[in-house]
Amino acid sequence: MAGTKGKQSVRDMILSLALIGLMAGIIYIFIPHDDSEPPLKRVDYQVELLTARRAASYPVAAPEGLPKTWKATSVRYDGSEFDTWHLGFHAPDGQYVAIEQSTQKSAVFIDTASQGAEETKVTQRIGDQTWQRYTGGRYDALVLKSKGSTTVVTGTASFGQLAKMAGALKTS
């Protein structure tokens, strides 16, 4: 009799595990699940842009004339220490592009804004300005040093997309 009791316990445990697995499968099938990323919310940056342009000690840049497929996703201005302006975009190809400006020391600001990208010997003429290219593991960047401020157009996008953004920048 002792041998039969042990065999029943093992059999009951296996049946219980099978029932639990079956129920988990049914629950998985009938509960909706979406593995896609939620759509990014478009932000309106006009109020922050006007505030930054009034407060900053340099001409604050923002794009004009970009197609609606460029979606602004983040914006902030911090005038507490270095008059720092940030405007982030989701580009049409799904990549990230940001405009960063500050009065902080150029080398420090470029390193932070570009997430450690390194200066190359390549420059790029965009409009009437010459931008310096930086390449990095995570972000690439186009950098424009002006009197009193530095502008960095950076992100995961190609240099073509970064140049398109840099070309659309206006300061008034």
ABEGO torsion letter per residue (X at the ends): XAAAAAAAAAAAAAAAAAAAAAAAAAAAAABBBBABBBBBBBBBAAAAAAAAAAABABBBBBBBGBBAABBBABBBBBAAAAGBBBBBBBBAAGBBBBBBBBABBAAAAAAAAAGGBBBBABBBBBEABBBBBBBBAABBBBBBBBBGBBBBBBEABBAAAAAAAAAABBAX
